Amino acid sequence: MDAIKHVAALLLALLSTADALKVDKVETEDVTLDCTALSDKDVTWLFNNGTALHYEKGGVITPGKGFEGRVSVEKDCFRTGNFSLTITDLHSTDEGVYRCFVDQDTTEGYPHTYKLHVNKKQDQTDSTGTEASDYKTIIIIIILALIVVILIIGISVLGILYHKACSQIQKSVPDNTQTSETEHMPLYDNTTPANNIAPLIELSVQESNTMKPDSSVKTFYTAG
């Protein structure tokens, strides 16, 4: 008979776990698991296969093993119907399924089931080391960004100076085209204009032609 009750309790626990409210906490923190119900007899908070707390009206709170001095409910819970369970200084062993019952475990409270996950508290040294590493990373990123900005500005300034220097050099160099044309221009005698040379040559030719004897005129000689 006891075996049947145990199996039934396990099945009930499995079914209730499917609808359990998930709660995440960190070691050494406190947690309150809400539960409301109507009862004037008792309240029981089950933890996994054991008991976290049992409180009978007019009696004393009986904590479960490992929860001594760390679990509590409101003193006037039977009047208000608020049977919320408070656990202080959470341990990793507190992780598990919590269920709220009243009236000698015959009536479920609401919400009925919680699945508590207790995360390991991060070591202070690790936290400090992580923060220092993050700080160094940020500093390195800022320095690299400044270097990139300085390089961009420097390249821009050099480009402007180079462009100005090239412009000045082009202005100082004479025009090669004009110089070449000047070198190939013919030189003339300033005393004799170029346009007077051709008539002089033509006149000389005409004079030489008039001085030649006419070949058609025959010369006769008489004997002395």
Stockholm file with secondary structure:
# STOCKHOLM 1.0

chainA/1-224         MDAIKHVAALLLALLSTADALKVDKVETEDVTLDCTALSDKDVTWLFNNGTALHYEKGGVITPGKGFEGRVSVEKDCFRTGNFSLTITDLHSTDEGVYRCFVDQDTTEGYPHTYKLHVNKKQDQTDSTGTEASDYKTIIIIIILALIVVILIIGISVLGILYHKACSQIQKSVPDNTQTSETEHMPLYDNTTPANNIAPLIELSVQESNTMKPDSSVKTFYTAG
#=GR chainA/1-224 SS CHHHHHHHHHHHHHHHHHTCEEEEEETTCCEEECCBCCCSSEEEEEETTEEEEEEETTSCEEECTTCTTTEECCTTHHHHCBCCEEECSCCGGGCEEEEEEETTTTEEEEEEEEEEEEECCCCHHHHHHHHHHHHHHHHHHHHHHHHHHHHHHHHHHHHHHHHHHHHHHHHHSCCHHHHHHHHTSCCCCTTSCGGGHHHHHHHHHHHHHHHSCCTTSCCCCCCC
#=GC SS_cons         CHHHHHHHHHHHHHHHHHTCEEEEEETTCCEEECCBCCCSSEEEEEETTEEEEEEETTSCEEECTTCTTTEECCTTHHHHCBCCEEECSCCGGGCEEEEEEETTTTEEEEEEEEEEEEECCCCHHHHHHHHHHHHHHHHHHHHHHHHHHHHHHHHHHHHHHHHHHHHHHHHHSCCHHHHHHHHTSCCCCTTSCGGGHHHHHHHHHHHHHHHSCCTTSCCCCCCC
//
